[in-house]
Amino acid sequence: MNPHVVFKGGQFDTLMAMLSAGAGVTLLPEIAHSRYRRGDVGLLEFAPTPPTRTVGIVRAKRKFLTPAAAAFIGVLRSLAAQRLNRDDK
């Protein structure tokens, strides 16, 4: 699939206005569904596997890492490992 992209936007209100005008399609996170459920725009669920997003941790090299930041990074790593183990099954 090679979509012809002529506009990219990050503001949901702008994207929804374009959709209402019949200009294309967009992807919305699930959390936005209730706010943008309207009669002039249809929402479709992905099935069975939704799209994914890769995220990372960014921090300055050679800078002091507070205990709270180190703990937060530990939690993120643990959650990522759990997710990977769950997805591999």
WOGI-V362448 format. One record per residue. OMEGA is omega in whole degrees, 0 to 359 (999 if undefined). Layout:
BEGIN
OMEGA  OMEGA
END
This chain:
BEGIN
177  181  177  184  178  179  172  180  180  180  183  180  178  180  181  176  178  178  179  179  179  184  169  182  177  174  178  173  183  182  182  185  184  181  186  175  183  182  184  180  178  177  178  177  172  178  352  183  179  176  180  178  177  177  180  177  178  177  180  176  174  175  180  177  182  176  179  179  178  178  179  178  177  178  179  179  179  179  179  179  177  180  179  178  179  182  181  183  999
END
